[in-house]
Amino acid sequence: MKRSFVWQGIVLAAAMAASLSSGAGPIPFTVLAQGSQSGVGDEQSVVLLDEATFRSLWALHGAGTDPAPPAPEVDFAGEMVIAAFAGTRNSGGYRLGIASIEEKDRLIHVKLILERPGAGCMTAQVLTRPYVWAKIRRSALPVEFRTVTVDIACTGDE
């Protein structure tokens, strides 16, 4: 009789762990890199599931930087990488970030925030290419990206 209770406890614990790890809600993430000068000039968002693809895109991202930044460590057995690029912008003052990552309706939703200089802001007249890289736990669910653009207000005192 005792043995069946032990097995029921193990099965219950496994079911609870599975529901917690695959359930809906916020997904923790770690930002690997973020900035305004990527070698990737096109606006795009990608999910990277293997080391070779990751290293290839990372090399393109670091092109033109001397020395090129070393690729961050990622364990692709249990993690995947999300990379987003805002494309080429005509001035400074742009920033791309991740507002949230969550699982909902059997999708992973990545909400990106693109901050841009508002009317009247003084910015450097230089081409920029904002980007953000992050890693999350590995998942087979499809990933959907949504970008919200926010104008940054400037005051006359700057």
N, C-alpha and C positions, 0 to 999 in steps of 0.2 A: 504494500500500500504506500509506503514512504516513497518508493521509486517513482510512482506516477505523479506525486506532488512535486518532486524535483524536476521532472520533465515538463510539467505544466508551468512551473516557475521559469524555466529556461525559455520555453516557447513564448510566454508572456513578455519576458524581458527583451527577447529578440524582436517581437512585434512592436513593442514600444520604441525601441531604438530605431527600427525601420521607419516608423511613422514620424519620429522626430527629425530624422535626417532627410527624409524625402517629402516632408509636408510643406504646405504653403506657408508663405511668410518671408520676412527679410532674409537675405543671404549675406553672410559676412564676406567682405572682400578686402584684399590688400593691394594698395596702389603700388605698382612696381616702378613707374616713371610717369612724369607729367611735366609739360613745359610748352614752349612756343616755337621751337625750332626742330621740326622733324624732317627727315629726308623724304618722307612720304608726302607728296603734294596734292594727292586726290582726297576728296572727302569720302571717307569709308569707315565702316565698323565691322570688325571681324572677330571670329571665335577661333582660337588656335588650340588644337587638341594633341599635337605631337611636337617633339623636339625639333625635327628638321624644318617644319613649316615655321615654327616660332623663330628659330635662328635665322632663317632666310629673311623674314620680314624685319627682324631686329637689325640685320645688317643693312637693309634698305633704309630703315629708320635712322640709323647712325651715319649714313653716307654724308660726306661733307664735313663731318666732325673729326677733328684730329686732336687727341686720339679718340677713336670711336669708343663709346661707352660699352663696358662689358655687359653681356646679357645677364639678367637676374636669374637666380636659381629657381627652377620650377620642377616639381615632381609630377610629371604627366600621368603617372599611374593613378593619382588621386586628385589632381588639380587640372584646371584648364585656364587659358589666358583670354582675356577680352581686351582688344585694342581698338581705340577710336581715334580718328584723325579728322580735324575740322576742315582740311583743305587749305589752300593758300589764301591768306588774307592780306589786304593792302596796307595795313598799319599795325603798330603795336597796340596793346590794350585788350587783346583777345585772350581768353582762357577757357580751356575745355576741362570739365570735371565730371565725376560720377556723383549724382545726387542719391541714387539708391539702386540696389539690385534686389529683386524679390521674385519668388516663385508664386504664380497665381494662374489658375486655369490651365495647368499642365504646360506652362510656358515660363521661361525665365525672362523677366522684364528688366531691361537696363535703361535707367533714366539718366540721360546726359544733360548737363547744363553748359551751354555755350554763352559765356559772358562776352559782351562787346561794348566798346566805348559808346556812350550816349552822345546826343547832340551837344556840340560845344566843347567836347573833351579834346584836350591837346594830347596828341599821341606821336610817337616816333614814326617817321615816314620810312618804314622798312617792311619788307615782306615777312610775314610770320606764318607758321604752320603749327597751330596748337594741337596737342595730342594728350592722350592719357592711356596708360596700360594698367591692367589689374589682373589679379588671379583670384579665382574662386574654386570651391570644391567642384570636382568633375561631375557632369550630369549629361544624360542622354537627351534631356529636354531641349526643344528648339529655343533659340535666344532671339528676342525681339528688342530692337533698339529704338528709343524715342529721344529726340533732342529738343530741348526747350531753350529758346534764345532769350537772354535777359540783357536789357540795356543797362549799363552802369551809369548812374547819374554823376555828373561832375558839377562842382561849384565854381563860381567865378573867382574864388580865392586861390585856386591852384595855379 
